[in-house]
Structure formats: C-alpha cells, structure tokens
Amino acid sequence: MSDDSEDPPLPPALAWVAGSDAPEKTVLNIGFMPLSDAASVVVAATQGFAQPYGLTLDLHRQTSWAGLNDKLLNGELDAAHALYGMVYAIQLGISGAPASDMAVLMGLNQNGQSINLSQALRSAGVTSPDALRQRAGQPGRPLNFAHTFPTGSHALWLYYWLASQGIHPLRDVNSMVVPPPQMLAHLQAERIDGFCVGEPWSAHAVALGQGCTVVTSQAIWPDHPDKVLACTRSFVERYPNAARALVMAVLEASRFIEASPQNRRSTAQLMSGQAYLDLPLASIEPRFMGHYDDGLGRQWQDPHALSFHNHGRANFPYLCDGMWFMTQFRRWGLLRDDPDYLAAASQVQQLELYRQAASGLRMPHAPGPMRRSQLLDGSVWDGSDPAGYARSFALHARHDP
C-alpha cells in the first residue's frame, strides 16, 4: 500500500468511539415500564446495538410511572422510556415536584395505545360511544376510568376521546391512576369500568375475556407521538457524547425492529420474557404486528399500528409534538395560563443532538420541526397557534370563552 493511501472509513459507530466524541460515561442506567413500546430500548440494550458506541445499557424495569419519574429526577436513572406528557409536566412544574429542566432525546414510538371497556359494560351492551354517553349521563354510580399518570399520555388520550364523544372527562366520569400491569386486576375487581393504557395490556384483557377495545389511540390521532427517550437536561449538558451515543444505539435498534416482519416477531418474542412483559406471546404479538381483535367480533390490520421507526418519522423530536401536550394541559386546567409553548418545546426537544445522531447513521430526518395532523374530531394541529388551539374546544376545564 502506498504512503499516500487512505485507511478505509470506519463504520459510523466505531468512528464515534474512536474520536473525541467517545462517551464520557460508558455505563448508563435506563428505566422502562413493561409496555410493548419499550421494545427499541430493550433491543438496544440486549441485542448488541449499544456496545459499538462504547456503551453498556443497564435496564431497570419500573413498577409505576411515578417511581420512574422520581428516579429520573434523583439520578438513579440516567435516561428512561418515558411518557411525553410526564416530561413536560416536570419541565413546567406541574408534576407535584419542583420544576426541573428536562430533555427529550428522541421519540420511541407512534401509535399503539387503546381504550378498553369492562366486561360488565360489554355485557350491558355499552360497546359504542353513543351507548357510553348514555350510560355516563345516567344517575347513580358514575363510571370510573383508569389511566397511568395524571399528566401522562394515556390520561390525555382518554380525556380527548371522551370529550370528542360529548362526555366531559372531569365532570361526567371519575378517573384514577393505575400502573399498567395492575389494570387487569382493577378491572376484574370491578373497581374500574374502563382504562387507557399501552399494549399489551389492552390486548391481554381482550384475550382473557375481560371486556373490549372501544378505540385505539391511532384512531384518535393517526401517527401520534407517544413514548420518548428522556433524561434531565443536566445529563445532556454533562454527558453530551454519551447522550448522542445513546440516541444512535436506540435509533439503530428502532430501524432494526422494522427492517422485516421477522424482526418484529423476534422482538415480540423477546419482549414476552419475564424480565420485560412477562406475558404470553399470544397477548403481545398480534397487535405488535398490527393485527387487532377488539373483542366484539371485529378484526383488522391497522394501517397506523405501533411504529418504532417509520423511516425516522417516529423518532424525530418535533417541536409541535411537545407543544401539543402543553395545549392539553391548558385545556384541562393543569396550567392556569398559557406558557410560551414554542420556547418551552425548544428547550426540551433536543433537535440538534438528534440531527447529529441521525446524520451519523445516515438516517433521514424531518426537514423541519413542525408537522400537520388532523385528529378524529376534525381539529387540525400544526403548532402555529397553540394558545388558540387550546381554547378552541367545546369541552374544557375552564369557564372563560
């Protein structure tokens, strides 16, 4: 080889590790909840996607979103599979703890949540929005619905859907917080009449004959944002290379899951294990593959099923996605005043770090930080007027126009 020849280029992962961008912290504690949408984090940690970036990811299964929230803030966890709404509640100081600067590193998934009704309601013929609205308006015991965290995505999907059907989620029904793995026990004990939760818990309820799925979250908002890879902003500032390496590892895992149907199936098999979901594969794989059975005789292949990558669209931390959750906080009285929506999202969403990671992997990423979506009630969300959007709904928590 001549003296002026060049060495062959290193693969992207090795190039990062070999240069000045090597991670400042090499062992990261990563929290997750037992949900199907934690798959890309689990795959990154267990299937060899982190090591090429000089990282070891130690997974820590959590029993509740509240516990995950606390451990993320006190430093027991470096990063976590997290609820979008939870991250913004911490940022804005409405989570029950003092405000703390947070960071959304990337999206982990779009779609894949469901609202289920109990077997008692199903047996009584309450299996449609019209029937549910009539039942909610009857005197006597109000209906009890569960979600997973007061400011979390599941609470907001539940509120949004109920309101779209003319049921006020704060006045016409009661709601309570139940960790995802405990939903079925509460359903069987007849403490709740329905719930909103991530898979596989809705599918598992249907499989056990415990009611039906009345609506999926993707029917509320096709390709909606959902879980994110989150950390405190101080972690990003102290360990920027580790944060970028973490994003690259999880991005590669996300792409791998969707590279083939077989990869999806093998991932569902992995997630069924005792360390992760600890449920029968039959309750996990169908909806993981987009095959739905609502427990009412309807079966379909969902065009907007759980997505981990979607050519990068599921992973890009759009500013408008973070802003939407804040509009719903305002709508339901969790925020007394309008925040500076764009400024808050610009602080939380780690756009530049994500772009660096995606570019290092030669992955496409969104041309801009906003996107346009239409939800089931006809409302259009594009981030252009968040304060006006928050005030535009007929049902809300406020009495002002």
For each residue, the residues with C-beta under 8 A, 3 or more apart:
1: 5
2: 5
3:
4:
5: 1 2
6:
7:
8:
9: 15
10: 14 15 18
11: 14 15 52
12: 15 16 248 360 361 362
13: 16 17 52 53 248
14: 10 11 17 18 52
15: 9 10 11 12 18 19 360
16: 12 13 19 21 22 53 54 241 244 245 248 360
17: 13 14 21 22 23 52 53 54 245
18: 10 14 15 22
19: 15 16 22
20:
21: 16 17 241 244 245
22: 16 17 18 19 54 241
23: 17 26 53 54 55 239 241 242 245
24: 238 239 240 241 242
25: 28 78 239 242
26: 23 54 55 56 242
27: 55 56 58
28: 25 55 56 57 58 78 79 242 246
29: 58 60 76 77 78
30: 41 45 57 58 59 60 77 78 79 80 81
31: 60 62 68 71 72 77 79 80 81 82
32: 35 38 41 42 59 60 61 62 80 81
33: 38 61 62 64 65 68 81 179 180 198
34: 38 61 180 181 276 277 278
35: 32 38 81 180 198 199 200 201 227 277
36: 39 112 198 199 200 268 271 277 284 287 288 306
37: 81 108 109 112 198 199 226 227 306 308
38: 32 33 34 35 41 42 81 108 227 271 276
39: 36 42 43 257 267 270 271 288 308
40: 43 44 108 109 250 253 254 257 308 309
41: 30 32 38 44 45 57 59 81 108 229 250 253
42: 32 38 39 45 46 59 270 271 276
43: 39 40 46 47 49 253 256 257 267 270
44: 40 41 47 49 50 57 249 250 252 253
45: 30 41 42 49 50 57 58 59
46: 42 43 59 270
47: 43 44 253 256 270
48: 51 52
49: 43 44 45 52 249 250 252 253 256
50: 44 45 53 55 56 57 245 246 249
51: 48 54 55 56
52: 11 13 14 17 48 49 249
53: 13 16 17 23 50 245 246 248 249
54: 16 17 22 23 26 51 245
55: 23 26 27 28 50 51 242 245 246 249
56: 26 27 28 50 51
57: 28 30 41 44 45 50 246 249
58: 27 28 29 30 45
59: 30 32 41 42 45 46 275
60: 29 30 31 32 71 76 77
61: 32 33 34 275 276
62: 31 32 33 65 67 68 71 80
63: 67 179 181
64: 33 67 68 179
65: 33 62 68 69 83 86 148 149 152 179
66: 69 70 149 177
67: 62 63 64 70 71
68: 31 33 62 64 65 71 72 77 80 82
69: 65 66 72 73 86 90 95 97 149
70: 66 67 73 74 97
71: 31 60 62 67 68 74 76 77 80
72: 31 68 69 76 77 79 80 82 230 231 232
73: 69 70 90 97 100 232
74: 70 71
75: 78
76: 29 60 71 72
77: 29 30 31 60 68 71 72 80
78: 25 28 29 30 75 231 235 239 242
79: 28 30 31 72 105 229 230 231 235 243 246
80: 30 31 32 62 68 71 72 77 229 230 231
81: 30 31 32 33 35 37 38 41 108 227 229
82: 31 68 72 86 87 227 228 229 230
83: 65 86 87 148 149 151 152 153 154 227 228
84: 87 88 104 153 225 226 227 228 321 322 325
85: 88 89 149 151 152 153 155 156 325 328 329
86: 65 69 82 83 89 90 95 149 151 152
87: 82 83 84 90 91 102 104 228 230 322 348
88: 84 85 91 92 102 151 322 325 326 329 344 348
89: 85 86 92 94 95 150 151 329 334
90: 69 73 86 87 93 95 97 99 100 102
91: 87 88 99 100 101 102 344 347 348
92: 88 89 99 326 329 335 339 344
93: 90 97 98 99
94: 89 151 329 334 335
95: 69 86 89 90 151
96: 150
97: 69 70 73 90 93 100
98: 93
99: 90 91 92 93
100: 73 90 91 97 232
101: 91 232 233 234 347
102: 87 88 90 91 230 231 232 233 348
103: 230 231 232 233 235 236 243 348 350
104: 84 87 107 228 229 230 317 322 348 349 350
105: 79 228 229 230 231 236 243 246 247 317 350 353 354
106: 228 229 247 250 251 315 316 317 350 354 357
107: 104 110 225 226 227 228 229 314 315 316 317 318 321
108: 37 38 40 41 81 226 227 228 229 250 254 308 314 315
109: 37 40 112 226 227 306 307 308 314
110: 107 218 223 224 225 226 304 306 307 310 313 314
111: 216 217 218 222 223 224 226 302 304 305 306 307
112: 36 37 109 198 199 216 217 218 226 287 305 306 307
113: 153 154 157 196 197 198 199 202 216 217 226
114: 196 197 199 202 203 213 215 216 217
115: 157 158 161 194 195 196 202 213 214 215 216 217
116: 187 194 195 196 197 202 205 206 211 212 213 214
117: 121 122 126 127 132 193 194 211 212 214
118: 121 122 187 190 192 193 194 210 211
119: 122 123 187 209 210 211
120: 123 124 190 193 211
121: 117 118 124 126 127 132 135 193 194 211
122: 117 118 119 125 126 127 211 212 295 296
123: 119 120
124: 120 121 135
125: 122 131
126: 117 121 122 131 132 135
127: 117 121 122 131 212 214 296
128: 131 132 214
129: 132 133 165 214 215
130: 133 134
131: 125 126 127 128 134 135
132: 117 121 126 128 129 135 136 143 165 167 214
133: 129 130 136 137 165 166 167
134: 130 131 137 138
135: 121 124 126 131 132 138 143
136: 132 133 142 143 167 172 173
137: 133 134 172
138: 134 135
139:
140:
141:
142: 136 172 173 174
143: 132 135 136 172 173 174 193 194
144: 173 174 175 176 191 192 193
145: 158 162 169 173 174 175 176 192 193 194 195 196
146: 175 176 177 178 183 186 192 194 195 196 197
147: 152 154 155 158 175 176 177 178 195 196 197
148: 65 83 152 154 155 177 178 179 180 196 197 198
149: 65 66 69 83 85 86 152 154 155 177
150: 89 96 155 177
151: 83 85 86 88 89 94 95 155 329 334
152: 65 83 85 86 147 148 149 155 156
153: 83 84 85 113 156 157 226 227 325
154: 83 113 147 148 149 157 158 196 197 198
155: 85 147 148 149 150 151 152 158 159 175 196
156: 85 152 153 159 160 325 328 332
157: 113 115 153 154 160 161 196 217 220
158: 115 145 147 154 155 161 162 169 175 196
159: 155 156 162 163 169 170 328 332
160: 156 157 163 164 220 221 328 375
161: 115 157 158 164 165 196 215 220 376
162: 145 158 159 165 167 168 169 172 173
163: 159 160 166 167 168 169 393 394 395 396
164: 160 161 220 375 376 377
165: 129 132 133 161 162
166: 133 163 395
167: 132 133 136 162 163 172 173
168: 162 163 171 172 173 395
169: 145 158 159 162 163 172 173 175 332 395
170: 159 175 332 333 397
171: 168
172: 136 137 142 143 162 167 168 169
173: 136 142 143 144 145 162 167 168 169
174: 142 143 144 145
175: 144 145 146 147 155 158 169 170
176: 144 145 146 147 192
177: 66 146 147 148 149 150
178: 146 147 148 182 183 186 192 195
179: 33 63 64 65 148 182 183
180: 33 34 35 148 183 197 198 201
181: 34 63 201
182: 178 179 185 186
183: 146 178 179 180 186 187 192 195 197 201 205
184: 187 188 201 204 205 208 210
185: 182 188 189
186: 146 178 182 183 189 191 192 195
187: 116 118 119 183 184 190 191 192 195 205 210 211
188: 184 185 210
189: 185 186
190: 118 120 187
191: 144 186 187
192: 118 144 145 146 176 178 183 186 187 195
193: 117 118 120 121 143 144 145
194: 115 116 117 118 121 143 145 146 211 214
195: 115 116 145 146 147 178 183 186 187 192 201 202
196: 113 114 115 116 145 146 147 148 154 155 157 158 161 217
197: 113 114 116 146 147 148 154 180 183 201 202
198: 33 35 36 37 112 113 148 154 180 201 226 227
199: 35 36 37 112 113 114 202 203 284 287 288 306
200: 35 36 203 204 277 279 283 284 287 288
201: 35 180 181 183 184 195 197 198 204 205
202: 113 114 115 116 195 197 199 205 206 213 287
203: 114 199 200 206 207 213 283 284 286 287 293
204: 184 200 201 207 208 279 283
205: 116 183 184 187 201 202 208 210 211 295
206: 116 202 203 209 210 211 212 213 293 294 295
207: 203 204 280 282 283
208: 184 204 205
209: 119 206 295
210: 118 119 184 187 188 205 206
211: 116 117 118 119 120 121 122 187 194 205 206 295
212: 116 117 122 127 206 294 295 296
213: 114 115 116 202 203 206 216 292 294 295
214: 115 116 117 127 128 129 132 194 294
215: 114 115 129 161 219 220
216: 111 112 113 114 115 213 219 220 292 302
217: 111 112 113 114 115 157 196 220 221 224 226
218: 110 111 112 221 222 223 224 302 304 305
219: 215 216 222 376
220: 157 160 161 164 215 216 217 224 375 376
221: 160 217 218 224 373 375 376
222: 111 218 219 303 304 373
223: 110 111 218 304 307 310 313 314 373
224: 110 111 217 218 220 221 373
225: 84 107 110 228 318 321 324
226: 37 84 107 108 109 110 111 112 113 153 198 217
227: 35 37 38 81 82 83 84 107 108 109 153 198
228: 82 83 84 87 104 105 106 107 108 225 317
229: 41 79 80 81 82 104 105 106 107 108 246 247 250
230: 72 79 80 82 87 102 103 104 105
231: 72 78 79 80 102 103 105 235 236 243
232: 72 73 100 101 102 103 235 236
233: 101 102 103 236 237 347 348
234: 101 237 238
235: 78 79 103 231 232 238 239 243
236: 103 105 231 232 233 239 240 243 350 353
237: 233 234 240
238: 24 234 235
239: 23 24 25 78 235 236 242 243
240: 24 236 237 243 244 353
241: 16 21 22 23 24 244 245
242: 23 24 25 26 28 55 78 239 245 246
243: 79 103 105 231 235 236 239 240 246 247 350 353
244: 16 21 240 241 247 248 353 356 357 360
245: 16 17 21 23 50 53 54 55 241 242 248 249
246: 28 50 53 55 57 79 105 229 242 243 249 250
247: 105 106 229 243 244 250 251 353 354 357
248: 12 13 16 53 244 245 251 252 357 360 361
249: 44 49 50 52 53 55 57 245 246 252 253
250: 40 41 44 49 106 108 229 246 247 253 254
251: 106 247 248 254 255 309 315 357 358 361 363
252: 44 49 248 249 255 256 361
253: 40 41 43 44 47 49 249 250 256 257
254: 40 108 250 251 257 258 308 309 314 315
255: 251 252 258 259 309 363
256: 43 47 49 252 253 259 263
257: 39 40 43 253 254 263 264 267 308 309
258: 254 255 263 264 307 308 309 310
259: 255 256 263
260: 263 264
261: 264 265 289
262: 265 266
263: 256 257 258 259 260 266 267
264: 257 258 260 261 267 268 288 289
265: 261 262 268 269 285 289
266: 262 263 269 270
267: 39 43 257 263 264 270 271 288
268: 36 264 265 271 272 281 284 285 288 289
269: 265 266 272 273 281 285
270: 39 42 43 46 47 266 267 273 276
271: 36 38 39 42 267 268 276 277 284 288
272: 268 269 276 277 278 279 280 281 284 285
273: 269 270 276 277 278
274: 278
275: 59 61 278
276: 34 38 42 61 270 271 272 273
277: 34 35 36 200 271 272 273 284
278: 34 272 273 274 275
279: 200 204 272 283 284
280: 207 272 283 284
281: 268 269 272 284 285
282: 207 285 286
283: 200 203 204 207 279 280
284: 36 199 200 203 268 271 272 277 279 280 281 287 288
285: 265 268 269 272 281 282 288 289
286: 203 282 289 291 292 293
287: 36 112 199 200 202 203 284 290 291 292 305 306
288: 36 39 199 200 264 267 268 271 284 285 306
289: 261 264 265 268 285 286 305
290: 287 301 302 305 306
291: 286 287 299 300 301 302
292: 213 216 286 287 298 299 300 301 302 305
293: 203 206 286 298 299
294: 206 212 213 214 297 298 299
295: 122 205 206 209 211 212 213
296: 122 127 212
297: 294
298: 292 293 294
299: 291 292 293 294
300: 291 292
301: 290 291 292 305
302: 111 216 218 290 291 292 305
303: 222
304: 110 111 218 222 223 307
305: 111 112 218 287 289 290 292 301 302
306: 36 37 109 110 111 112 199 287 288 290
307: 109 110 111 112 223 258 304 310 313 314
308: 37 39 40 108 109 254 257 258 314
309: 40 251 254 255 257 258 312 314 315
310: 110 223 258 307 313 314 315
311: 364
312: 309 315 316 358 363 364 365 366
313: 110 223 307 310 316 366
314: 107 108 109 110 223 254 307 308 309 310
315: 106 107 108 251 254 309 310 312 354 358
316: 106 107 312 313 354 358 365 366
317: 104 105 106 107 228 321 322 349 350 351 354
318: 107 225 321 322 349 366 369 370 371
319: 322 323 342 345 346 349 351 369 370 383
320: 323 324 345 369 370 371 381 382 383
321: 84 107 225 317 318 324 325 349 371
322: 84 87 88 104 317 318 319 325 326 344 345 348 349
323: 319 320 326 327 341 342 344 345 383 386
324: 225 320 321 327 328 381 383 386
325: 84 85 88 153 156 321 322 328 329
326: 88 92 322 323 329 330 335 339 341 344 345 386
327: 323 324 330 331 341 381 386 389 390
328: 85 156 159 160 324 325 331 332 390
329: 85 88 89 92 94 151 325 326 332 334 335
330: 326 327 333 334 335 337 338 339 387 390
331: 327 328 390 393 396 397
332: 156 159 169 170 328 329 396 397
333: 170 330 336 396 397 398
334: 89 94 151 329 330
335: 92 94 326 329 330 338 339
336: 333
337: 330
338: 330 335 341 386 387 390
339: 92 326 330 335 343 344
340: 343 344
341: 323 326 327 338 344 345 383 386 387
342: 319 323 345 346 383 386
343: 339 340 346 347
344: 88 91 92 322 323 326 339 340 341 347 348
345: 319 320 322 323 326 341 342 348 349
346: 319 342 343 349 351
347: 91 101 233 343 344
348: 87 88 91 102 103 104 233 322 344 345
349: 104 317 318 319 321 322 345 346 369
350: 103 104 105 106 236 243 317 353 354
351: 317 319 346 354 355 369
352: 355 356
353: 105 236 240 243 244 247 350 356 357
354: 105 106 247 315 316 317 350 351 357 358 365
355: 351 352 358 359 365
356: 244 352 353 359 360
357: 106 244 247 248 251 353 354 360 361
358: 251 312 315 316 354 355 361 363 364 365
359: 355 356 362 363 365
360: 12 15 16 244 248 356 357
361: 12 248 251 252 357 358
362: 12 359
363: 251 255 312 358 359
364: 311 312 358
365: 312 316 354 355 358 359
366: 312 313 316 318 369 371
367:
368: 371
369: 318 319 320 349 351 366
370: 318 319 320 382 383 384
371: 318 320 321 366 368 382
372: 380 381 382
373: 221 222 223 224 380 381 382
374: 378 379 380 381
375: 160 164 220 221 378 379 380 381
376: 161 164 219 220 221
377: 164
378: 374 375
379: 374 375 389 392 393
380: 372 373 374 375
381: 320 324 327 372 373 374 375 389
382: 320 370 371 372 373
383: 319 320 323 324 341 342 370 386
384: 370
385: 388 389
386: 323 324 326 327 338 341 342 383 389 390
387: 330 338 341 390 391
388: 385 391 392
389: 327 379 381 385 386 392
390: 327 328 330 331 338 386 387 393
391: 387 388 396 401
392: 379 388 389
393: 163 331 379 390 396
394: 163
395: 163 166 168 169
396: 163 331 332 333 391 393
397: 170 331 332 333
398: 333
399:
400:
401: 391
